[in-house]
Amino acid sequence: MAKQRKKSDLPTKICPVCGLSFSWRKKWEKCWDDVKYCSERCRRQKTLS
């Protein structure tokens, strides 16, 4: 069985819209380099700001 990682050991990024830090998620495993926004809401607001 694979060794589990602590949440603090996961990579993080800063959302350019809200400025909050967000960490890696399993669903972003294959596209982590392309992820820029912490949520769908921030992604939609990118052009409004």
Number of C-alpha atoms within 10 A of each C-alpha: 3 4 5 6 8 7 11 8 9 11 11 14 16 14 17 14 19 15 11 11 12 16 15 16 12 7 8 12 9 8 8 16 8 8 13 15 22 20 13 8 11 17 15 12 12 12 8 7 8
